[in-house]
Amino acid sequence: MKYGIDITNRMISVKVIKALKKRGQAVIDFREIQTPFLGENLYKKVLLANQTRIDIYVSLNEVSGEKDSISIFSGMNEVELRFVSQFKKEMLNIGFKEFNIINGSNFYLIKNIKAPCLIITIEKYMISLDNNDLSEKIVNALMSLLNANS
């Protein structure tokens, strides 16, 4: 599979990309797209995703908040929901109990990227989330998609 990875935390992003490549997967790193304008960033990400023909796009952002929760925006197709199911199992093991799966089919990235697209926001309050643990959970969920396609 060819994964499009757009993780704002550089340490997690590098670990996920290395782990996927180590397993023989192709990875496109979207972190490098940085312009001062949000619209231009989104446009360039869509262009890169579609030109490189990724199989799935995953964006992840961590924020500090007043609760421990995970929000996942997707187009609600089968591949995206399989990832969400596996990722939820992985994150339950480290203490996250609140999951919001939201139809984001009106979001620019989800609407315009031709591959399945997930935008994940992890809000942390009490749970201490180690970068290695989170990287491993993301890779496990992504690799479960490959195993399901075999």
N, C-alpha and C positions, 0 to 999 in steps of 0.2 A: 504494500500500500504506500501511497504518497501522502504524508501528513503535512498540513499547513499549521504551524505552531506560532501563536502570537501571545506570549506570556510576558506580562510587564515586569515581573520579578526576574532579573537577569540570572541569578543563581539557579532558580528553579528551571528557567527556560533552557539553560545550558545543560543541566542534568537530564531533562526530558529528551532533548535533542540527541545527546550522546547515547542515552539508553536505547532510543529507537534505532539510531544508526548501528549500534552494536548488535542489534537484533536483525540487521540487514534491511531496515526500512529506509525509504527515501523521505527526507524532511526538507521543507521549505521554511526558512526562518523569517517571519514577518516583522520582527522587532526592528529591523533595519530601516523600515519605512518611517521616517520622521520628518514631517514638514510642519510649519507653524500653523497650518490651517486644517481643522478637523475634516472638512469635506474633501480636501485633497488627499489626506491620509486614507480615508475610506475608499475613495476612488482608486488609488494606487493599489490598495490591498485587494480589491475586487479584480482589478486588471491582472495582478500577479497571480492570484488564485486561479483565475480562468485560463491564463496563458500557460501556466505550468501544469494544469489539469490535476490539481490535488484531488485526493479521494475524500478527505474530510478536513475542515478548518476548525481549529479550537483556539478560542481567545480566553485567557484567564486573567482576572484582576483581583488582587487582594486589597481589602479595605478594613480599617479599624472601625468598629461600630459599637452599638449598644446591645448586640445579641450575637450569638453564634448561628449563622445561617448560610445557606448556599442557594443562590438564584441561578437558574440555567435557562437561557433564552434559546429557543430553537425553532425550526420550521415544523417540528413534530413528525418527521418522517421516521421510518422504521430504523434506519441506521442510527440516527440521533437518539432515539428512545432506547436502543440497546446500550449505547454509551452511557446515557443517563442512569439506567438501571444498574450497570456495573459500577459506575462512579459513586452512586449512592451507597451501594454495599460497602465499597472501600472506605468511604468517609464516615459511615456509621461506626466503623471499627475504631475511629479515633475521637468519637464523641459528638459529631454533628448530628442533630436530631431534626432540625428544620430545613426542609428542602422545598424550594419553590420552582416548579417547572412551568415555564411561561411560554405561550405561543408568541414568538417574536418574528413571525413571518412578514411583518410590516417594517422590520429593521432593514436599513440599507444593505448591510453585509449579508444578512440571511436571504434577503430578497434577490440579490444580484450575484452572489457566488453560486456557481452551478453545482457545486458539491454540497453534501450535508455540512451544516454550519452550526457551531455551538458557541455561545457567549456566556461565560461563567463568571460570576462574581462571588467571592468568598468573603463574607463579613465575619470578622473575628472579634470576640470580646473576652471570653474567659478561656477558651481553648488555646493552648500554646501549640502552634503548628510548626513542626520542624520542616525545613526545606527538603531534606532527604525523604521524609515520610510523604509529603505532598507530591514530590516528583515521582516516587514509586507508585502512588495511587493513580496518578494520571497515566503513567505508562501502562500499568495493569489494565486500566479501563480501555485505553487505546488498543492494546494488544488483544483484548477480548473481541474487538471488532474483526480483527484479522482471523482469529480462531473461528469466529462465527461464519466467516466467508469461505473457510476451507472446506 
